Amino acid sequence: MKRLNEVMKEIIELTTEIEVKYPELYQYLDETPIAICRTPEKEICLTDLEGYLNTLKNQLNNHIATHKK
């Protein structure tokens, strides 16, 4: 369970950073697809959250690379 909490913390920290430093990107986060869990039990899956975290990181890195000031 600790790893799940760590991933959730990273997601929160990253989305907060995006909201504060890159508000033009933040507005599109609602459009980022995420499936909380693909198992029949419908529990929160660590692999899905890790995938979402990686998507956020990639979006931020791409935004930074394509919007250099």
QUIKARA-V799545 format. One record per residue. N is the residue number from 1. RES is the residue in one small letter. SS is DSSP state (2 for helix, 1 for strand, 0 for the rest). PSI is psi in degrees with one decimal (999 if undefined). Layout:
N:RES:SS:PSI + N:RES:SS:PSI
//
This chain:
1:m:0:-26.2 + 2:k:2:-41.6 + 3:r:2:-39.0 + 4:l:2:-44.5 + 5:n:2:-37.5 + 6:e:2:-42.6 + 7:v:2:-43.9 + 8:m:2:-41.8 + 9:k:2:-43.5 + 10:e:2:-41.3 + 11:i:2:-45.8 + 12:i:2:-45.3 + 13:e:2:-41.3 + 14:l:2:-43.4 + 15:t:2:-32.9 + 16:t:2:-43.0 + 17:e:2:-43.9 + 18:i:2:-43.2 + 19:e:2:-41.9 + 20:v:2:-47.4 + 21:k:2:-26.0 + 22:y:0:62.4 + 23:p:2:-26.0 + 24:e:2:-27.1 + 25:l:2:-35.5 + 26:y:2:-37.2 + 27:q:0:-20.3 + 28:y:0:-3.7 + 29:l:2:-28.1 + 30:d:2:-22.2 + 31:e:2:-7.1 + 32:t:0:118.6 + 33:p:0:139.1 + 34:i:0:131.0 + 35:a:0:113.6 + 36:i:0:-36.7 + 37:c:0:139.0 + 38:r:0:14.9 + 39:t:0:157.2 + 40:p:0:-26.2 + 41:e:0:-16.3 + 42:k:0:31.6 + 43:e:0:161.2 + 44:i:0:126.4 + 45:c:0:131.8 + 46:l:2:-41.4 + 47:t:2:-37.2 + 48:d:2:-41.5 + 49:l:2:-38.1 + 50:e:2:-39.5 + 51:g:2:-42.8 + 52:y:2:-43.7 + 53:l:2:-44.1 + 54:n:2:-37.3 + 55:t:2:-44.5 + 56:l:2:-44.9 + 57:k:2:-43.5 + 58:n:2:-42.0 + 59:q:2:-43.5 + 60:l:2:-46.5 + 61:n:2:-40.7 + 62:n:2:-41.6 + 63:h:2:-46.3 + 64:i:2:-43.4 + 65:a:2:-32.4 + 66:t:2:-6.2 + 67:h:0:42.8 + 68:k:0:139.7 + 69:k:0:999
//
